[in-house]
Amino acid sequence: MTPIDTDSCQVGEDMHFSRDGEKYFLTCMGSDNVIIFDGNTDKKIDEISSKKEQNLQFSSEEIENSLIQIIKNTK
């Protein structure tokens, strides 16, 4: 097992993979960000940040559906 550089992610929480395995998404506690990685190289592609002050609450289904849309849009 080889560790990967999670950049600004203080504490990795959940990991979701695109259906084709080309990308994966790491949610981060502490920074409230989602980091997108290349599934082949484990290098950071992009980062999605959220605003803490909004204090939004989402269900697991809403989060999963949003991640699916992000995956579709980043292909």
N, C-alpha and C positions, 0 to 999 in steps of 0.2 A: 504494500500500500504506500503510495506516494502522496504527501500532503500537497495541496494546491494553494496558491496565493489568493486569498479571498479579498484582498485589497482593503476597502473601507469597512468591510463586514466585521463587526465586533464579535458577534456570536451567531454562527450559522444555525438556522432553525429547521427549515424544511427545504427539500430539494425536489423539483419537478422536472421531468425530461420531456422533450418534444417527442412526438410519435416516431419520427425518423432517427432520433438519437443524435441529431446534429447539434442541438443546443440543450442546455439545462439551466434552470433558474434556481437560485439560492435565496431564500428569504432570510433577512437578518434582524435579529433582536438588537435593540440599542440604537441602531442607526435607522431602523424602519425602512430599509431599502431592499430592493430585489436586484441581485446581480445576475446578468446573463453571461454564460460561459459557452465557449466553443466545445462541443462534445468530443471532438477529436484531439484537440491540443490542450484542453483545460485552461485556456487563456480567457481572460475577461474580454467580452465583446462590448457590453454596455451596462449601464446601471439605471434603474428606475427608482427615483426617490419619492417619498410621500411626505406630506406635511403633518407633523405631530399635532399642531394646533387645531387641525380640523377634527381630531378625535372621532373619526368615522368608524363605525362598526359594520363588518361584513360577515356574512355567513360563509362557511367553507365552500358551499356550492357557488356563491357569487365570486369568490376568489378563484376557484378552479376555472369557472367560465371566463373570467378576465384573463387568466394565464393562457387559456386555449386561444383566445383572440390575439393576444400578444404573439404567441407562437406562430399563428397563421400569418400575421402581418410582418414577421421578421424572416420568413422563408425567402 
